[in-house]
Amino acid sequence: MCGIAAVFAYDPAASRVSEVELEAITDAMAARGPDGQGVWRHPDGRIGMGHRRLAIIDLSDAGRQPMASADGRLHLVFNGEIYNHQDLRAELIDAGVVLRSRSDTEVLLHLYARHGAAMLPRLRGMFAFALWDEARQGMLVARDGHGIKPLYLCDRGGTVRLASQVKAILAGGAVPRRIHPAGAAGFLLWGAVPEPFTIVRDIVPVPPGSSLWIDRSGVGPPRRFWSLETVLAEAEAERPPGDAAGPGALREALEDTVRHHLVADVPVAVFLSAGLDSCTLASYAAAAGRAAAAGAVVDTVTVSFDRLEGTPADEAPLAAEAARALGTRHHHLRVSANDFAGDLEGLLRAMDQPSTDGVNVYYVSRAAARAGIKVALSGLGGDELFGTYPSFRDVPRLAARLGPLAGLRPAGIGFRRLAAPLLRRFTSPKYAGLLEYGTSVSDAYLLRRALYMPWELPDILGPEAARDGWAELEARTALRRTVAGLRDPWVQVAALEATWYMRNQLLRDADWASMAHGLELRVPLVDTALLGRLAPVLVRPARPSKRAMAESAPLPLPRPILDRPKSGFFVPLHDWLRGMRPGEATDRRQPDRGLRGWARRVLAEWSDG
């Protein structure tokens, strides 16, 4: 895992690439790559690349970036890991290709030289890269299917700027820090800025599962090579599978994804909570470690909070019990309100875009880094894969009950306008929007997940910014587009959760919060090959449960963990913020508390620069 940057002055009228700007963008990502840095600038000054290295595969200088092909035709900066690079390497060697390193970066170079962008569907991993092709005088940019690795682009004044972080592009000094109304509105709706927007007006994310070609004509249209919605739609269209639904097939699929995500030249740890996801991954990782080397011990890391000590929400005791049962080397960090107050400034500085989440990952990543760990597995994605969020039950139920009343939506808008000011004094303002946003799965999902409702935005952003932001966001249209090709309401919610929540918030937060401590976080349950393997059974009513996942663990999990009711990982933000002195956590003018108050505090930090 690393931080990458590229600046390409594709318009002949644009100024040449500034070495100062390129180095400033690269240096802004120093935390992402503490093991080295490199900058390459073309002799003609039209293209430059920068890289901050976190050495995970091939720790030698042979893995340094920017990496050039032997003939100098190709130059590459790459962030992420290609988990099947060993198989791809073997194919290249069989074809007579001579490789100079053991890195997956060099494998990418040779694959492109032989296959061009057609190589992309064959890559299994998390990745974002920019590759300069001297012969074609253009640059290929690509991002993995799930969007695990971030990559941002600014096309302004005939020059394209790329980086792993929004703040890194801003650090170059050539792009103004202008808040995007759609980005701000989307953040208040969801608690994270939804793609295809960012919080900055002139910066956009490279679409996941897509590539872009950039040459003297400018930035070409995105070309999709993988789509979660397509995988689910094709699975729904297939005939029901046979043995693929059995426990043996599930065990093989999980064993395969964990094995691929353990590929590294440094030890790989596991983030461990009391949840079934992380405990199951820890079991598979511990079993794989023992199979690979007698006496091998996997590290596990847990974070807990002093406000929760002794309560059912404290996951530390059960996590420690799981660690003992699995024979791991366990590390535990307990965080206090004073820790949070002292760390708040640094946490917000590390947060690349506004988010209401990521605090837990920030602290558990710190604990791992302090233990000398460079790579860890996370159970992120299990709820989306096995459908264990309450939304999988609540959203289809609401849409089914109110769907027959869809024709009353205009009346629902009128009711909401009258009722919302009154209801917000006593209960959630969402009740006022039931007839307006409860009659379809996509609308009901917005109602279920929204932090603020659309009609509340003017009170925070102002009437003009709220109107413009909501209009450009086109949230209802975008949500409908996500589920357009899917029939089953459960599958529709799966697509919505995996894109609007997991991709826009959980994966993005996992990236900045772990990279703030120079830690690579891997997510075996968010894997294109795993989804392709399980999708045909996940879209059926007899789909495997998360309990079935946990019972497949090669090393048995303690009974209290198997029998523990589903609960989210709780961070006591409300208590922490309430305990701060007035003005420290939220502006005195902001009446909202809890997560809504935290959202306003985070947005104010960005607005104030």
Beta strands, then each sheet from edge to edge (+ up, - down):
strand 1: 2-9
strand 2: 36-41
strand 3: 47-53
strand 4: 67-68
strand 5: 74-82
strand 6: 125-133
strand 7: 138-143
strand 8: 152-156
strand 9: 159-163
strand 10: 204-205
strand 11: 210-215
strand 12: 218-219
strand 13: 223-224
strand 14: 268-271
strand 15: 299-305
strand 16: 329-335
strand 17: 375-377
strand 18: 520-522
sheet 1: 2+ 3- 1+ 9- 8+ 10-
sheet 2: 4+ 5- 6+ 7- 11+ 12-
sheet 3: 4+ 5- 6+ 7- 11+ 13-
sheet 4: 16+ 15+ 14+ 17+ 18+
end
